[in-house]
Amino acid sequence: MTVDHDVLPEDDRAPGGEVSTATLIGYAIAAVGILGWFLFGLLVQRQGFVDSVGESAGAAFGLLLAVSVVGMIRHNGG
């Protein structure tokens, strides 16, 4: 069996996947901030490599959680 037509109507399709410039700049700032947080813990506070990785990973996961909550709120129109 073959399908010769589109299954989803135009208005039900996911967006084209384009990411705005502001979003890319925000991602870059977040990445630099997480790297800076890691280097600050490692070089300034001298807390060790594993502790610095854990602290920066925790900050990154917290940031991802915040971004996903904001995205969910924006998507659902709340």
All heavy atoms as a GROMACS GRO file, in nm:
protein
  562
    1MET      N    1   0.083  -0.116   0.000
    1MET     CA    2   0.000   0.000   0.000
    1MET      C    3   0.090   0.124   0.000
    1MET      O    4   0.184   0.134   0.076
    1MET     CB    5  -0.087  -0.001   0.125
    1MET     CG    6  -0.182   0.114   0.131
    1MET     SD    7  -0.298   0.092   0.265
    1MET     CE    8  -0.264   0.237   0.357
    2THR      N    9   0.058   0.218  -0.083
    2THR     CA   10   0.135   0.342  -0.090
    2THR      C   11   0.045   0.460  -0.057
    2THR      O   12  -0.076   0.454  -0.074
    2THR     CB   13   0.195   0.362  -0.230
    2THR    OG1   14   0.089   0.372  -0.324
    2THR    CG2   15   0.287   0.247  -0.267
    3VAL      N   16   0.108   0.565  -0.012
    3VAL     CA   17   0.036   0.688   0.020
    3VAL      C   18   0.082   0.794  -0.078
    3VAL      O   19   0.199   0.827  -0.085
    3VAL     CB   20   0.064   0.732   0.165
    3VAL    CG1   21  -0.004   0.863   0.196
    3VAL    CG2   22   0.020   0.625   0.262
    4ASP      N   23  -0.014   0.845  -0.156
    4ASP     CA   24   0.020   0.945  -0.256
    4ASP      C   25  -0.008   1.087  -0.211
    4ASP      O   26   0.012   1.181  -0.285
    4ASP     CB   27  -0.058   0.918  -0.385
    4ASP     CG   28  -0.015   0.788  -0.450
    4ASP    OD1   29   0.099   0.745  -0.427
    4ASP    OD2   30  -0.097   0.730  -0.523
    5HIS      N   31  -0.056   1.104  -0.090
    5HIS     CA   32  -0.091   1.238  -0.043
    5HIS      C   33  -0.034   1.259   0.097
    5HIS      O   34   0.007   1.165   0.165
    5HIS     CB   35  -0.243   1.256  -0.043
    5HIS     CG   36  -0.313   1.160   0.048
    5HIS    ND1   37  -0.339   1.030   0.010
    5HIS    CD2   38  -0.362   1.174   0.172
    5HIS    CE1   39  -0.401   0.968   0.109
    5HIS    NE2   40  -0.416   1.053   0.209
    6ASP      N   41  -0.033   1.384   0.143
    6ASP     CA   42   0.016   1.415   0.276
    6ASP      C   43  -0.082   1.364   0.380
    6ASP      O   44  -0.203   1.374   0.364
    6ASP     CB   45   0.031   1.567   0.293
    6ASP     CG   46   0.142   1.621   0.206
    6ASP    OD1   47   0.237   1.545   0.177
    6ASP    OD2   48   0.134   1.739   0.166
    7VAL      N   49  -0.029   1.310   0.488
    7VAL     CA   50  -0.113   1.254   0.592
    7VAL      C   51  -0.166   1.363   0.685
    7VAL      O   52  -0.280   1.361   0.725
    7VAL     CB   53  -0.034   1.148   0.673
    7VAL    CG1   54  -0.117   1.095   0.787
    7VAL    CG2   55   0.010   1.036   0.581
    8LEU      N   56  -0.082   1.460   0.718
    8LEU     CA   57  -0.123   1.567   0.809
    8LEU      C   58  -0.161   1.691   0.730
    8LEU      O   59  -0.095   1.727   0.633
    8LEU     CB   60  -0.008   1.603   0.904
    8LEU     CG   61   0.032   1.498   1.006
    8LEU    CD1   62   0.153   1.544   1.084
    8LEU    CD2   63  -0.082   1.469   1.101
    9PRO      N   64  -0.264   1.760   0.773
    9PRO     CA   65  -0.295   1.888   0.710
    9PRO      C   66  -0.185   1.990   0.738
    9PRO      O   67  -0.106   1.973   0.830
    9PRO     CB   68  -0.426   1.931   0.775
    9PRO     CG   69  -0.465   1.826   0.870
    9PRO     CD   70  -0.360   1.722   0.873
   10GLU      N   71  -0.180   2.095   0.661
   10GLU     CA   72  -0.075   2.195   0.673
   10GLU      C   73  -0.067   2.257   0.812
   10GLU      O   74   0.040   2.281   0.863
   10GLU     CB   75  -0.096   2.307   0.569
   10GLU     CG   76  -0.055   2.271   0.429
   10GLU     CD   77   0.096   2.251   0.415
   10GLU    OE1   78   0.173   2.323   0.480
   10GLU    OE2   79   0.135   2.161   0.340
   11ASP      N   80  -0.181   2.283   0.875
   11ASP     CA   81  -0.179   2.352   1.004
   11ASP      C   82  -0.144   2.260   1.121
   11ASP      O   83  -0.115   2.308   1.230
   11ASP     CB   84  -0.313   2.421   1.030
   11ASP     CG   85  -0.430   2.325   1.024
   11ASP    OD1   86  -0.412   2.211   0.976
   11ASP    OD2   87  -0.540   2.365   1.065
   12ASP      N   88  -0.140   2.129   1.101
   12ASP     CA   89  -0.105   2.036   1.209
   12ASP      C   90   0.041   1.994   1.205
   12ASP      O   91   0.084   1.919   1.291
   12ASP     CB   92  -0.192   1.910   1.200
   12ASP     CG   93  -0.333   1.934   1.248
   12ASP    OD1   94  -0.355   2.040   1.311
   12ASP    OD2   95  -0.420   1.850   1.221
   13ARG      N   96   0.116   2.040   1.112
   13ARG     CA   97   0.256   2.000   1.101
   13ARG      C   98   0.343   2.078   1.198
   13ARG      O   99   0.311   2.188   1.239
   13ARG     CB  100   0.307   2.023   0.959
   13ARG     CG  101   0.239   1.933   0.860
   13ARG     CD  102   0.296   1.952   0.725
   13ARG     NE  103   0.215   1.878   0.630
   13ARG     CZ  104   0.252   1.852   0.508
   13ARG    NH1  105   0.365   1.896   0.465
   13ARG    NH2  106   0.173   1.784   0.429
   14ALA      N  107   0.455   2.017   1.233
   14ALA     CA  108   0.552   2.083   1.321
   14ALA      C  109   0.618   2.196   1.244
   14ALA      O  110   0.626   2.195   1.122
   14ALA     CB  111   0.657   1.981   1.366
   15PRO      N  112   0.666   2.298   1.316
   15PRO     CA  113   0.734   2.408   1.249
   15PRO      C  114   0.857   2.359   1.173
   15PRO      O  115   0.910   2.252   1.200
   15PRO     CB  116   0.775   2.502   1.362
   15PRO     CG  117   0.719   2.447   1.487
   15PRO     CD  118   0.656   2.315   1.458
   16GLY      N  119   0.904   2.442   1.082
   16GLY     CA  120   1.013   2.404   0.993
   16GLY      C  121   1.147   2.377   1.056
   16GLY      O  122   1.238   2.332   0.991
   17GLY      N  123   1.162   2.403   1.183
   17GLY     CA  124   1.288   2.374   1.249
   17GLY      C  125   1.384   2.492   1.249
   17GLY      O  126   1.498   2.476   1.288
   18GLU      N  127   1.340   2.608   1.208
   18GLU     CA  128   1.426   2.724   1.210
   18GLU      C  129   1.437   2.776   1.353
   18GLU      O  130   1.339   2.782   1.425
   18GLU     CB  131   1.372   2.833   1.119
   18GLU     CG  132   1.372   2.795   0.973
   18GLU     CD  133   1.320   2.908   0.886
   18GLU    OE1  134   1.317   3.022   0.932
   18GLU    OE2  135   1.282   2.879   0.773
   19VAL      N  136   1.558   2.813   1.391
   19VAL     CA  137   1.583   2.867   1.523
   19VAL      C  138   1.623   3.012   1.507
   19VAL      O  139   1.708   3.045   1.424
   19VAL     CB  140   1.695   2.787   1.594
   19VAL    CG1  141   1.724   2.845   1.730
   19VAL    CG2  142   1.656   2.641   1.605
   20SER      N  143   1.563   3.099   1.586
   20SER     CA  144   1.592   3.242   1.573
   20SER      C  145   1.734   3.274   1.620
   20SER      O  146   1.795   3.199   1.696
   20SER     CB  147   1.491   3.324   1.653
   20SER     OG  148   1.512   3.304   1.791
   21THR      N  149   1.782   3.387   1.574
   21THR     CA  150   1.916   3.432   1.612
   21THR      C  151   1.923   3.459   1.762
   21THR      O  152   2.023   3.428   1.826
   21THR     CB  153   1.952   3.559   1.534
   21THR    OG1  154   1.940   3.531   1.394
   21THR    CG2  155   2.094   3.602   1.564
   22ALA      N  156   1.818   3.514   1.819
   22ALA     CA  157   1.816   3.541   1.963
   22ALA      C  158   1.828   3.411   2.044
   22ALA      O  159   1.895   3.407   2.147
   22ALA     CB  160   1.689   3.615   2.000
   23THR      N  161   1.764   3.306   1.997
   23THR     CA  162   1.772   3.177   2.065
   23THR      C  163   1.913   3.122   2.059
   23THR      O  164   1.965   3.071   2.159
   23THR     CB  165   1.673   3.077   2.004
   23THR    OG1  166   1.541   3.132   2.011
   23THR    CG2  167   1.676   2.945   2.075
   24LEU      N  168   1.975   3.131   1.943
   24LEU     CA  169   2.113   3.083   1.929
   24LEU      C  170   2.208   3.163   2.018
   24LEU      O  171   2.300   3.105   2.079
   24LEU     CB  172   2.158   3.090   1.783
   24LEU     CG  173   2.092   2.990   1.689
   24LEU    CD1  174   2.140   3.012   1.547
   24LEU    CD2  175   2.123   2.848   1.734
   25ILE      N  176   2.188   3.293   2.027
   25ILE     CA  177   2.272   3.375   2.114
   25ILE      C  178   2.249   3.336   2.259
   25ILE      O  179   2.344   3.327   2.338
   25ILE     CB  180   2.244   3.524   2.088
   25ILE    CG1  181   2.297   3.563   1.950
   25ILE    CG2  182   2.306   3.611   2.196
   25ILE    CD1  183   2.258   3.703   1.906
   26GLY      N  184   2.125   3.310   2.296
   26GLY     CA  185   2.095   3.266   2.432
   26GLY      C  186   2.162   3.133   2.465
   26GLY      O  187   2.216   3.115   2.575
   27TYR      N  188   2.159   3.040   2.371
   27TYR     CA  189   2.226   2.911   2.392
   27TYR      C  190   2.376   2.930   2.408
   27TYR      O  191   2.440   2.866   2.492
   27TYR     CB  192   2.200   2.817   2.275
   27TYR     CG  193   2.059   2.764   2.266
   27TYR    CD1  194   2.011   2.713   2.146
   27TYR    CD2  195   1.973   2.764   2.375
   27TYR    CE1  196   1.882   2.663   2.136
   27TYR    CE2  197   1.844   2.715   2.366
   27TYR     CZ  198   1.800   2.664   2.246
   27TYR     OH  199   1.673   2.615   2.235
   28ALA      N  200   2.435   3.017   2.327
   28ALA     CA  201   2.579   3.042   2.335
   28ALA      C  202   2.616   3.106   2.469
   28ALA      O  203   2.716   3.068   2.531
   28ALA     CB  204   2.624   3.130   2.219
   29ILE      N  205   2.535   3.200   2.515
   29ILE     CA  206   2.561   3.263   2.644
   29ILE      C  207   2.550   3.162   2.757
   29ILE      O  208   2.631   3.160   2.850
   29ILE     CB  209   2.464   3.383   2.665
   29ILE    CG1  210   2.503   3.496   2.572
   29ILE    CG2  211   2.465   3.430   2.810
   29ILE    CD1  212   2.403   3.610   2.570
   30ALA      N  213   2.450   3.074   2.750
   30ALA     CA  214   2.434   2.970   2.852
   30ALA      C  215   2.554   2.874   2.852
   30ALA      O  216   2.604   2.837   2.959
   30ALA     CB  217   2.305   2.893   2.828
   31ALA      N  218   2.601   2.836   2.734
   31ALA     CA  219   2.716   2.745   2.726
   31ALA      C  220   2.842   2.810   2.783
   31ALA      O  221   2.918   2.746   2.857
   31ALA     CB  222   2.739   2.703   2.581
   32VAL      N  223   2.863   2.937   2.750
   32VAL     CA  224   2.980   3.008   2.804
   32VAL      C  225   2.967   3.023   2.956
   32VAL      O  226   3.066   3.008   3.029
   32VAL     CB  227   2.996   3.145   2.734
   32VAL    CG1  228   3.096   3.233   2.806
   32VAL    CG2  229   3.038   3.125   2.589
   33GLY      N  230   2.845   3.048   3.004
   33GLY     CA  231   2.823   3.059   3.148
   33GLY      C  232   2.851   2.929   3.222
   33GLY      O  233   2.913   2.929   3.329
   34ILE      N  234   2.806   2.818   3.166
   34ILE     CA  235   2.832   2.687   3.228
   34ILE      C  236   2.981   2.656   3.227
   34ILE      O  237   3.036   2.608   3.327
   34ILE     CB  238   2.751   2.576   3.158
   34ILE    CG1  239   2.601   2.599   3.177
   34ILE    CG2  240   2.790   2.438   3.207
   34ILE    CD1  241   2.553   2.594   3.320
   35LEU      N  242   3.048   2.684   3.116
   35LEU     CA  243   3.193   2.662   3.110
   35LEU      C  244   3.265   2.754   3.209
   35LEU      O  245   3.360   2.711   3.277
   35LEU     CB  246   3.244   2.688   2.967
   35LEU     CG  247   3.394   2.670   2.947
   35LEU    CD1  248   3.435   2.526   2.972
   35LEU    CD2  249   3.434   2.713   2.807
   36GLY      N  250   3.222   2.878   3.218
   36GLY     CA  251   3.281   2.970   3.315
   36GLY      C  252   3.260   2.924   3.458
   36GLY      O  253   3.350   2.936   3.542
   37TRP      N  254   3.141   2.870   3.487
   37TRP     CA  255   3.111   2.818   3.620
   37TRP      C  256   3.204   2.701   3.654
   37TRP      O  257   3.254   2.690   3.765
   37TRP     CB  258   2.966   2.775   3.627
   37TRP     CG  259   2.919   2.742   3.764
   37TRP    CD1  260   2.900   2.617   3.815
   37TRP    CD2  261   2.887   2.833   3.868
   37TRP    NE1  262   2.856   2.625   3.944
   37TRP    CE2  263   2.848   2.758   3.980
   37TRP    CE3  264   2.887   2.972   3.877
   37TRP    CZ2  265   2.809   2.817   4.098
   37TRP    CZ3  266   2.848   3.029   3.996
   37TRP    CH2  267   2.810   2.953   4.105
   38PHE      N  268   3.228   2.614   3.555
   38PHE     CA  269   3.320   2.501   3.574
   38PHE      C  270   3.461   2.550   3.601
   38PHE      O  271   3.527   2.506   3.696
   38PHE     CB  272   3.318   2.411   3.450
   38PHE     CG  273   3.430   2.313   3.446
   38PHE    CD1  274   3.427   2.201   3.528
   38PHE    CD2  275   3.539   2.331   3.362
   38PHE    CE1  276   3.532   2.109   3.524
   38PHE    CE2  277   3.642   2.241   3.358
   38PHE     CZ  278   3.639   2.129   3.440
   39LEU      N  279   3.509   2.644   3.519
   39LEU     CA  280   3.646   2.694   3.537
   39LEU      C  281   3.661   2.772   3.667
   39LEU      O  282   3.766   2.766   3.731
   39LEU     CB  283   3.685   2.780   3.417
   39LEU     CG  284   3.702   2.704   3.285
   39LEU    CD1  285   3.728   2.801   3.171
   39LEU    CD2  286   3.812   2.600   3.296
   40PHE      N  287   3.559   2.845   3.707
   40PHE     CA  288   3.563   2.917   3.834
   40PHE      C  289   3.579   2.820   3.950
   40PHE      O  290   3.661   2.842   4.040
   40PHE     CB  291   3.436   3.001   3.851
   40PHE     CG  292   3.430   3.075   3.982
   40PHE    CD1  293   3.506   3.188   4.002
   40PHE    CD2  294   3.347   3.030   4.083
   40PHE    CE1  295   3.500   3.256   4.123
   40PHE    CE2  296   3.340   3.096   4.204
   40PHE     CZ  297   3.417   3.210   4.225
   41GLY      N  298   3.500   2.714   3.950
   41GLY     CA  299   3.511   2.615   4.057
   41GLY      C  300   3.644   2.543   4.055
   41GLY      O  301   3.701   2.514   4.160
   42LEU      N  302   3.694   2.514   3.937
   42LEU     CA  303   3.818   2.438   3.926
   42LEU      C  304   3.940   2.523   3.958
   42LEU      O  305   4.026   2.482   4.037
   42LEU     CB  306   3.831   2.381   3.784
   42LEU     CG  307   3.951   2.290   3.757
   42LEU    CD1  308   3.938   2.162   3.837
   42LEU    CD2  309   3.959   2.260   3.609
   43LEU      N  310   3.948   2.642   3.900
   43LEU     CA  311   4.069   2.722   3.911
   43LEU      C  312   4.069   2.820   4.027
   43LEU      O  313   4.173   2.844   4.089
   43LEU     CB  314   4.094   2.797   3.780
   43LEU     CG  315   4.109   2.707   3.656
   43LEU    CD1  316   4.118   2.792   3.531
   43LEU    CD2  317   4.228   2.615   3.671
   44VAL      N  318   3.955   2.880   4.057
   44VAL     CA  319   3.951   2.982   4.163
   44VAL      C  320   3.924   2.918   4.299
   44VAL      O  321   3.996   2.944   4.396
   44VAL     CB  322   3.845   3.090   4.130
   44VAL    CG1  323   3.832   3.190   4.243
   44VAL    CG2  324   3.881   3.161   4.000
   45GLN      N  325   3.820   2.836   4.305
   45GLN     CA  326   3.786   2.775   4.433
   45GLN      C  327   3.870   2.651   4.463
   45GLN      O  328   3.869   2.603   4.577
   45GLN     CB  329   3.638   2.737   4.435
   45GLN     CG  330   3.547   2.856   4.433
   45GLN     CD  331   3.400   2.817   4.436
   45GLN    OE1  332   3.364   2.706   4.396
   45GLN    NE2  333   3.318   2.907   4.484
   46ARG      N  334   3.938   2.597   4.364
   46ARG     CA  335   4.024   2.478   4.377
   46ARG      C  336   3.950   2.363   4.446
   46ARG      O  337   3.998   2.301   4.540
   46ARG     CB  338   4.152   2.511   4.452
   46ARG     CG  339   4.237   2.612   4.383
   46ARG     CD  340   4.368   2.632   4.456
   46ARG     NE  341   4.446   2.735   4.394
   46ARG     CZ  342   4.533   2.715   4.296
   46ARG    NH1  343   4.551   2.593   4.250
   46ARG    NH2  344   4.602   2.815   4.245
   47GLN      N  345   3.829   2.334   4.394
   47GLN     CA  346   3.748   2.230   4.458
   47GLN      C  347   3.763   2.093   4.392
   47GLN      O  348   3.697   2.000   4.430
   47GLN     CB  349   3.602   2.273   4.458
   47GLN     CG  350   3.539   2.291   4.323
   47GLN     CD  351   3.397   2.343   4.332
   47GLN    OE1  352   3.347   2.370   4.440
   47GLN    NE2  353   3.334   2.357   4.219
   48GLY      N  354   3.847   2.080   4.292
   48GLY     CA  355   3.869   1.951   4.229
   48GLY      C  356   3.788   1.937   4.101
   48GLY      O  357   3.685   2.002   4.083
   49PHE      N  358   3.836   1.849   4.014
   49PHE     CA  359   3.776   1.831   3.883
   49PHE      C  360   3.636   1.772   3.892
   49PHE      O  361   3.542   1.820   3.831
   49PHE     CB  362   3.866   1.744   3.795
   49PHE     CG  363   3.811   1.720   3.658
   49PHE    CD1  364   3.822   1.816   3.562
   49PHE    CD2  365   3.748   1.600   3.627
   49PHE    CE1  366   3.771   1.796   3.434
   49PHE    CE2  367   3.696   1.578   3.500
   49PHE     CZ  368   3.709   1.676   3.404
   50VAL      N  369   3.621   1.665   3.969
   50VAL     CA  370   3.493   1.595   3.978
   50VAL      C  371   3.387   1.685   4.040
   50VAL      O  372   3.273   1.691   3.992
   50VAL     CB  373   3.508   1.463   4.055
   50VAL    CG1  374   3.374   1.398   4.078
   50VAL    CG2  375   3.602   1.368   3.983
   51ASP      N  376   3.423   1.758   4.144
   51ASP     CA  377   3.327   1.849   4.207
   51ASP      C  378   3.288   1.961   4.112
   51ASP      O  379   3.171   2.002   4.107
   51ASP     CB  380   3.385   1.908   4.335
   51ASP     CG  381   3.397   1.805   4.446
   51ASP    OD1  382   3.322   1.706   4.442
   51ASP    OD2  383   3.481   1.824   4.535
   52SER      N  384   3.383   2.012   4.035
   52SER     CA  385   3.353   2.119   3.940
   52SER      C  386   3.262   2.069   3.828
   52SER      O  387   3.169   2.139   3.787
   52SER     CB  388   3.481   2.176   3.880
   52SER     OG  389   3.558   2.238   3.980
   53VAL      N  390   3.288   1.948   3.779
   53VAL     CA  391   3.202   1.890   3.676
   53VAL      C  392   3.061   1.868   3.730
   53VAL      O  393   2.962   1.900   3.664
   53VAL     CB  394   3.262   1.757   3.622
   53VAL    CG1  395   3.161   1.682   3.538
   53VAL    CG2  396   3.387   1.784   3.540
   54GLY      N  397   3.052   1.816   3.851
   54GLY     CA  398   2.921   1.792   3.910
   54GLY      C  399   2.842   1.919   3.934
   54GLY      O  400   2.722   1.926   3.907
   55GLU      N  401   2.912   2.023   3.980
   55GLU     CA  402   2.842   2.149   4.005
   55GLU      C  403   2.796   2.215   3.876
   55GLU      O  404   2.684   2.266   3.867
   55GLU     CB  405   2.936   2.242   4.082
   55GLU     CG  406   2.867   2.361   4.141
   55GLU     CD  407   2.955   2.435   4.238
   55GLU    OE1  408   3.021   2.370   4.321
   55GLU    OE2  409   2.957   2.558   4.229
   56SER      N  410   2.881   2.213   3.774
   56SER     CA  411   2.840   2.274   3.647
   56SER      C  412   2.735   2.190   3.577
   56SER      O  413   2.644   2.244   3.512
   56SER     CB  414   2.962   2.298   3.557
   56SER     OG  415   3.025   2.176   3.527
   57ALA      N  416   2.741   2.058   3.590
   57ALA     CA  417   2.637   1.973   3.531
   57ALA      C  418   2.503   1.996   3.601
   57ALA      O  419   2.398   2.001   3.536
   57ALA     CB  420   2.677   1.825   3.541
   58GLY      N  421   2.505   2.014   3.732
   58GLY     CA  422   2.382   2.045   3.804
   58GLY      C  423   2.323   2.177   3.761
   58GLY      O  424   2.201   2.189   3.743
   59ALA      N  425   2.409   2.276   3.740
   59ALA     CA  426   2.360   2.406   3.692
   59ALA      C  427   2.304   2.393   3.551
   59ALA      O  428   2.202   2.454   3.518
   59ALA     CB  429   2.473   2.508   3.695
   60ALA      N  430   2.367   2.313   3.466
   60ALA     CA  431   2.319   2.294   3.329
   60ALA      C  432   2.184   2.222   3.328
   60ALA      O  433   2.093   2.261   3.253
   60ALA     CB  434   2.422   2.214   3.248
   61PHE      N  435   2.168   2.121   3.411
   61PHE     CA  436   2.039   2.051   3.417
   61PHE      C  437   1.929   2.141   3.473
   61PHE      O  438   1.814   2.134   3.430
   61PHE     CB  439   2.050   1.922   3.497
   61PHE     CG  440   2.119   1.811   3.423
   61PHE    CD1  441   2.229   1.746   3.477
   61PHE    CD2  442   2.074   1.771   3.298
   61PHE    CE1  443   2.293   1.646   3.409
   61PHE    CE2  444   2.137   1.669   3.229
   61PHE     CZ  445   2.247   1.606   3.285
   62GLY      N  446   1.964   2.224   3.570
   62GLY     CA  447   1.866   2.320   3.620
   62GLY      C  448   1.824   2.419   3.513
   62GLY      O  449   1.706   2.454   3.501
   63LEU      N  450   1.919   2.463   3.432
   63LEU     CA  451   1.888   2.553   3.322
   63LEU      C  452   1.802   2.483   3.217
   63LEU      O  453   1.706   2.542   3.165
   63LEU     CB  454   2.018   2.604   3.258
   63LEU     CG  455   2.006   2.707   3.148
   63LEU    CD1  456   1.940   2.834   3.200
   63LEU    CD2  457   2.143   2.739   3.092
   64LEU      N  458   1.832   2.359   3.186
   64LEU     CA  459   1.749   2.283   3.092
   64LEU      C  460   1.607   2.265   3.145
   64LEU      O  461   1.510   2.272   3.068
   64LEU     CB  462   1.812   2.145   3.065
   64LEU     CG  463   1.932   2.142   2.974
   64LEU    CD1  464   1.991   2.002   2.971
   64LEU    CD2  465   1.895   2.187   2.834
   65LEU      N  466   1.593   2.242   3.274
   65LEU     CA  467   1.460   2.230   3.333
   65LEU      C  468   1.382   2.360   3.319
   65LEU      O  469   1.265   2.360   3.281
   65LEU     CB  470   1.470   2.189   3.480
   65LEU     CG  471   1.338   2.177   3.556
   65LEU    CD1  472   1.254   2.065   3.497
   65LEU    CD2  473   1.365   2.155   3.703
   66ALA      N  474   1.448   2.472   3.347
   66ALA     CA  475   1.382   2.602   3.335
   66ALA      C  476   1.341   2.630   3.191
   66ALA      O  477   1.230   2.677   3.164
   66ALA     CB  478   1.474   2.713   3.386
   67VAL      N  479   1.428   2.597   3.095
   67VAL     CA  480   1.396   2.618   2.954
   67VAL      C  481   1.279   2.530   2.911
   67VAL      O  482   1.190   2.575   2.838
   67VAL     CB  483   1.521   2.592   2.866
   67VAL    CG1  484   1.485   2.582   2.719
   67VAL    CG2  485   1.624   2.701   2.888
   68SER      N  486   1.275   2.407   2.958
   68SER     CA  487   1.165   2.318   2.919
   68SER      C  488   1.032   2.363   2.979
   68SER      O  489   0.928   2.354   2.914
   68SER     CB  490   1.196   2.174   2.957
   68SER     OG  491   1.197   2.158   3.097
   69VAL      N  492   1.034   2.414   3.101
   69VAL     CA  493   0.910   2.463   3.163
   69VAL      C  494   0.860   2.586   3.088
   69VAL      O  495   0.740   2.597   3.057
   69VAL     CB  496   0.932   2.492   3.313
   69VAL    CG1  497   0.816   2.571   3.371
   69VAL    CG2  498   0.951   2.363   3.390
   70VAL      N  499   0.950   2.678   3.056
   70VAL     CA  500   0.910   2.798   2.981
   70VAL      C  501   0.858   2.759   2.843
   70VAL      O  502   0.756   2.811   2.796
   70VAL     CB  503   1.028   2.897   2.970
   70VAL    CG1  504   0.997   3.008   2.871
   70VAL    CG2  505   1.059   2.955   3.106
   71GLY      N  506   0.923   2.664   2.776
   71GLY     CA  507   0.877   2.618   2.645
   71GLY      C  508   0.741   2.552   2.652
   71GLY      O  509   0.657   2.572   2.564
   72MET      N  510   0.716   2.476   2.758
   72MET     CA  511   0.586   2.412   2.774
   72MET      C  512   0.477   2.516   2.797
   72MET      O  513   0.369   2.506   2.741
   72MET     CB  514   0.591   2.314   2.892
   72MET     CG  515   0.465   2.232   2.912
   72MET     SD  516   0.346   2.294   3.032
   72MET     CE  517   0.442   2.337   3.170
   73ILE      N  518   0.508   2.616   2.878
   73ILE     CA  519   0.410   2.722   2.904
   73ILE      C  520   0.380   2.800   2.775
   73ILE      O  521   0.265   2.829   2.744
   73ILE     CB  522   0.459   2.814   3.016
   73ILE    CG1  523   0.456   2.739   3.149
   73ILE    CG2  524   0.374   2.941   3.025
   73ILE    CD1  525   0.522   2.813   3.263
   74ARG      N  526   0.484   2.830   2.699
   74ARG     CA  527   0.463   2.904   2.573
   74ARG      C  528   0.387   2.820   2.471
   74ARG      O  529   0.304   2.871   2.396
   74ARG     CB  530   0.597   2.946   2.514
   74ARG     CG  531   0.664   3.058   2.592
   74ARG     CD  532   0.790   3.103   2.528
   74ARG     NE  533   0.759   3.161   2.397
   74ARG     CZ  534   0.849   3.184   2.303
   74ARG    NH1  535   0.974   3.152   2.323
   74ARG    NH2  536   0.813   3.236   2.188
   75HIS      N  537   0.415   2.690   2.468
   75HIS     CA  538   0.350   2.602   2.370
   75HIS      C  539   0.201   2.586   2.400
   75HIS      O  540   0.118   2.581   2.310
   75HIS     CB  541   0.419   2.466   2.367
   75HIS     CG  542   0.357   2.369   2.272
   75HIS    ND1  543   0.369   2.382   2.135
   75HIS    CD2  544   0.282   2.259   2.292
   75HIS    CE1  545   0.304   2.284   2.076
   75HIS    NE2  546   0.251   2.208   2.169
   76ASN      N  547   0.168   2.576   2.529
   76ASN     CA  548   0.028   2.556   2.568
   76ASN      C  549  -0.049   2.685   2.583
   76ASN      O  550  -0.166   2.681   2.616
   76ASN     CB  551   0.022   2.475   2.698
   76ASN     CG  552   0.065   2.333   2.680
   76ASN    OD1  553   0.056   2.278   2.570
   76ASN    ND2  554   0.114   2.272   2.785
   77GLY      N  555   0.016   2.798   2.561
   77GLY     CA  556  -0.053   2.926   2.564
   77GLY      C  557  -0.092   2.972   2.703
   77GLY      O  558  -0.182   3.051   2.719
   78GLY      N  559  -0.022   2.923   2.804
   78GLY     CA  560  -0.059   2.960   2.941
   78GLY      C  561   0.013   3.074   2.987
   78GLY      O  562   0.018   3.174   3.026
   0.00000   0.00000   0.00000
